[in-house]
Amino acid sequence: MQNHAKQTADEYRHLGGRRLAAFDDNKASVRAWDKDTPEAERFWQTKIAPLPERERAEVQSYLPSIVDEADEPRGKQ
């Protein structure tokens, strides 16, 4: 059984959502450098934005992070 917040985030991404998760001092927010598709924007505005802060933060936690760990240095080897 899948988590509802993950399902919501996955659906948003499937619709072309491009927002990225950002966490600062344990507060969730999103950044959007690239525009969402119209379908993803509508989904965000109707299904995610109206959620209570705690539920919205949980959905955001399933979005890709602005910190892409693939670009982080791996340290000395």
Backbone as JSON Lines, residues from 0, in Angstrom:
{"i":0,"aa":"M","n":[0.84,-1.17,0.0],"ca":[0.0,0.0,0.0],"c":[0.89,1.25,0.0]}
{"i":1,"aa":"Q","n":[0.59,2.17,-0.88],"ca":[1.42,3.35,-1.03],"c":[0.9,4.52,-0.2]}
{"i":2,"aa":"N","n":[1.79,5.34,0.21],"ca":[1.5,6.53,0.99],"c":[0.75,7.54,0.12]}
{"i":3,"aa":"H","n":[-0.31,8.16,0.66],"ca":[-1.11,9.13,-0.11],"c":[-0.27,10.33,-0.54]}
{"i":4,"aa":"A","n":[0.61,10.82,0.33],"ca":[1.45,11.97,-0.02],"c":[2.37,11.62,-1.19]}
{"i":5,"aa":"K","n":[2.92,10.42,-1.18],"ca":[3.8,9.99,-2.28],"c":[3.01,9.86,-3.58]}
{"i":6,"aa":"Q","n":[1.82,9.29,-3.48],"ca":[0.96,9.18,-4.67],"c":[0.66,10.57,-5.25]}
{"i":7,"aa":"T","n":[0.37,11.52,-4.39],"ca":[0.06,12.88,-4.83],"c":[1.27,13.5,-5.51]}
{"i":8,"aa":"A","n":[2.44,13.37,-4.91],"ca":[3.68,13.91,-5.5],"c":[3.98,13.23,-6.83]}
{"i":9,"aa":"D","n":[3.8,11.92,-6.88],"ca":[4.06,11.18,-8.12],"c":[3.11,11.63,-9.23]}
{"i":10,"aa":"E","n":[1.84,11.83,-8.9],"ca":[0.89,12.27,-9.91],"c":[1.25,13.66,-10.43]}
{"i":11,"aa":"Y","n":[1.62,14.56,-9.52],"ca":[2.05,15.9,-9.9],"c":[3.24,15.82,-10.86]}
{"i":12,"aa":"R","n":[4.23,15.0,-10.53],"ca":[5.42,14.85,-11.4],"c":[5.02,14.23,-12.75]}
{"i":13,"aa":"H","n":[4.14,13.26,-12.72],"ca":[3.68,12.61,-13.95],"c":[2.99,13.61,-14.89]}
{"i":14,"aa":"L","n":[2.32,14.58,-14.31],"ca":[1.63,15.61,-15.11],"c":[2.59,16.68,-15.65]}
{"i":15,"aa":"G","n":[3.85,16.59,-15.3],"ca":[4.84,17.55,-15.79],"c":[5.27,18.57,-14.76]}
{"i":16,"aa":"G","n":[5.01,18.28,-13.48],"ca":[5.42,19.2,-12.42],"c":[6.92,19.29,-12.28]}
{"i":17,"aa":"R","n":[7.43,20.5,-12.11],"ca":[8.87,20.72,-12.05],"c":[9.35,21.38,-10.76]}
{"i":18,"aa":"R","n":[8.46,21.59,-9.83],"ca":[8.88,22.19,-8.56],"c":[9.85,21.24,-7.85]}
{"i":19,"aa":"L","n":[10.79,21.83,-7.12],"ca":[11.77,21.07,-6.36],"c":[11.61,21.37,-4.88]}
{"i":20,"aa":"A","n":[11.83,20.36,-4.06],"ca":[11.7,20.53,-2.62],"c":[12.93,21.22,-2.04]}
{"i":21,"aa":"A","n":[12.68,22.06,-1.06],"ca":[13.75,22.72,-0.31],"c":[13.39,22.64,1.16]}
{"i":22,"aa":"F","n":[14.37,22.29,1.97],"ca":[14.14,22.21,3.41],"c":[15.17,23.08,4.11]}
{"i":23,"aa":"D","n":[14.69,24.01,4.9],"ca":[15.55,24.91,5.64],"c":[15.04,24.98,7.07]}
{"i":24,"aa":"D","n":[15.89,24.62,8.02],"ca":[15.48,24.58,9.43],"c":[14.21,23.75,9.61]}
{"i":25,"aa":"N","n":[14.18,22.61,8.92],"ca":[13.06,21.66,8.99],"c":[11.74,22.23,8.49]}
{"i":26,"aa":"K","n":[11.78,23.31,7.74],"ca":[10.58,23.88,7.1],"c":[10.63,23.52,5.63]}
{"i":27,"aa":"A","n":[9.55,22.97,5.13],"ca":[9.47,22.57,3.72],"c":[8.98,23.72,2.87]}
{"i":28,"aa":"S","n":[9.56,23.83,1.71],"ca":[9.08,24.79,0.71],"c":[9.45,24.22,-0.65]}
{"i":29,"aa":"V","n":[9.04,24.91,-1.69],"ca":[9.4,24.47,-3.03],"c":[10.01,25.62,-3.81]}
{"i":30,"aa":"R","n":[10.81,25.27,-4.78],"ca":[11.4,26.24,-5.7],"c":[10.99,25.82,-7.11]}
{"i":31,"aa":"A","n":[10.75,26.8,-7.95],"ca":[10.34,26.49,-9.33],"c":[11.11,27.39,-10.29]}
{"i":32,"aa":"W","n":[12.17,26.84,-10.85],"ca":[12.93,27.58,-11.85],"c":[12.36,27.33,-13.24]}
{"i":33,"aa":"D","n":[11.81,26.14,-13.43],"ca":[11.18,25.79,-14.7],"c":[9.67,25.78,-14.5]}
{"i":34,"aa":"K","n":[8.96,26.15,-15.54],"ca":[7.5,26.22,-15.46],"c":[6.87,24.83,-15.52]}
{"i":35,"aa":"D","n":[5.83,24.65,-14.71],"ca":[5.03,23.42,-14.78],"c":[4.22,23.41,-16.07]}
{"i":36,"aa":"T","n":[3.82,22.22,-16.49],"ca":[2.84,22.14,-17.57],"c":[1.52,22.71,-17.03]}
{"i":37,"aa":"P","n":[0.62,23.13,-17.88],"ca":[-0.67,23.64,-17.4],"c":[-1.41,22.62,-16.53]}
{"i":38,"aa":"E","n":[-1.32,21.35,-16.88],"ca":[-2.0,20.3,-16.11],"c":[-1.4,20.18,-14.71]}
{"i":39,"aa":"A","n":[-0.06,20.21,-14.64],"ca":[0.61,20.1,-13.34],"c":[0.32,21.33,-12.49]}
{"i":40,"aa":"E","n":[0.31,22.51,-13.09],"ca":[0.01,23.74,-12.34],"c":[-1.41,23.69,-11.77]}
{"i":41,"aa":"R","n":[-2.35,23.25,-12.58],"ca":[-3.74,23.13,-12.12],"c":[-3.83,22.11,-10.98]}
{"i":42,"aa":"F","n":[-3.12,20.98,-11.12],"ca":[-3.12,19.96,-10.07],"c":[-2.53,20.53,-8.78]}
{"i":43,"aa":"W","n":[-1.43,21.27,-8.9],"ca":[-0.81,21.87,-7.71],"c":[-1.79,22.82,-7.01]}
{"i":44,"aa":"Q","n":[-2.41,23.69,-7.81],"ca":[-3.3,24.7,-7.24],"c":[-4.56,24.1,-6.63]}
{"i":45,"aa":"T","n":[-5.05,23.0,-7.17],"ca":[-6.31,22.43,-6.68],"c":[-6.13,21.3,-5.67]}
{"i":46,"aa":"K","n":[-5.02,20.58,-5.74],"ca":[-4.84,19.4,-4.89],"c":[-3.76,19.54,-3.82]}
{"i":47,"aa":"I","n":[-2.74,20.34,-4.07],"ca":[-1.62,20.42,-3.13],"c":[-1.63,21.73,-2.35]}
{"i":48,"aa":"A","n":[-1.73,22.85,-3.04],"ca":[-1.69,24.16,-2.37],"c":[-2.74,24.3,-1.25]}
{"i":49,"aa":"P","n":[-3.96,23.78,-1.43],"ca":[-4.97,23.94,-0.37],"c":[-4.76,23.05,0.87]}
{"i":50,"aa":"L","n":[-3.83,22.1,0.8],"ca":[-3.62,21.19,1.94],"c":[-3.14,21.95,3.17]}
{"i":51,"aa":"P","n":[-3.46,21.44,4.34],"ca":[-2.87,22.01,5.55],"c":[-1.34,21.92,5.46]}
{"i":52,"aa":"E","n":[-0.67,22.84,6.13],"ca":[0.79,22.95,6.01],"c":[1.52,21.62,6.22]}
{"i":53,"aa":"R","n":[1.13,20.89,7.23],"ca":[1.81,19.61,7.53],"c":[1.64,18.61,6.37]}
{"i":54,"aa":"E","n":[0.45,18.49,5.83],"ca":[0.21,17.56,4.73],"c":[0.92,18.02,3.46]}
{"i":55,"aa":"R","n":[0.91,19.34,3.21],"ca":[1.61,19.88,2.04],"c":[3.11,19.61,2.15]}
{"i":56,"aa":"A","n":[3.67,19.78,3.34],"ca":[5.1,19.51,3.56],"c":[5.42,18.03,3.31]}
{"i":57,"aa":"E","n":[4.51,17.15,3.68],"ca":[4.74,15.73,3.43],"c":[4.77,15.44,1.94]}
{"i":58,"aa":"V","n":[3.85,16.03,1.18],"ca":[3.87,15.86,-0.29],"c":[5.18,16.41,-0.84]}
{"i":59,"aa":"Q","n":[5.57,17.6,-0.38],"ca":[6.8,18.22,-0.87],"c":[8.02,17.35,-0.58]}
{"i":60,"aa":"S","n":[7.99,16.6,0.5],"ca":[9.13,15.75,0.85],"c":[9.37,14.65,-0.18]}
{"i":61,"aa":"Y","n":[8.37,14.35,-1.0],"ca":[8.52,13.33,-2.04],"c":[8.92,13.91,-3.4]}
{"i":62,"aa":"L","n":[9.07,15.22,-3.47],"ca":[9.54,15.84,-4.7],"c":[11.06,15.77,-4.74]}
{"i":63,"aa":"P","n":[11.65,15.84,-5.93],"ca":[13.12,15.89,-6.0],"c":[13.62,17.11,-5.23]}
{"i":64,"aa":"S","n":[14.78,16.98,-4.64],"ca":[15.35,18.05,-3.83],"c":[16.17,19.01,-4.68]}
{"i":65,"aa":"I","n":[16.27,20.27,-4.22],"ca":[17.13,21.22,-4.92],"c":[18.59,20.83,-4.74]}
{"i":66,"aa":"V","n":[18.86,20.02,-3.74],"ca":[20.21,19.52,-3.52],"c":[20.33,18.18,-4.24]}
{"i":67,"aa":"D","n":[20.9,18.23,-5.41],"ca":[21.07,17.01,-6.19],"c":[22.36,16.34,-5.74]}
{"i":68,"aa":"E","n":[22.22,15.28,-4.98],"ca":[23.39,14.62,-4.41],"c":[24.32,14.04,-5.46]}
{"i":69,"aa":"A","n":[23.85,13.86,-6.67],"ca":[24.71,13.34,-7.74],"c":[25.82,14.33,-8.07]}
{"i":70,"aa":"D","n":[25.59,15.62,-7.8],"ca":[26.59,16.64,-8.08],"c":[27.53,16.9,-6.9]}
{"i":71,"aa":"E","n":[27.29,16.26,-5.77],"ca":[28.12,16.49,-4.59],"c":[29.46,15.77,-4.75]}
{"i":72,"aa":"P","n":[30.53,16.39,-4.28],"ca":[31.84,15.71,-4.33],"c":[31.82,14.48,-3.45]}
{"i":73,"aa":"R","n":[32.49,13.45,-3.9],"ca":[32.49,12.18,-3.16],"c":[33.61,12.12,-2.14]}
{"i":74,"aa":"G","n":[34.43,13.11,-2.05],"ca":[35.54,13.09,-1.09],"c":[36.75,12.41,-1.7]}
{"i":75,"aa":"K","n":[37.8,12.4,-0.94],"ca":[39.04,11.8,-1.44],"c":[38.92,10.29,-1.44]}
{"i":76,"aa":"Q","n":[39.45,9.69,-2.48],"ca":[39.4,8.22,-2.57],"c":[40.77,7.64,-2.6]}
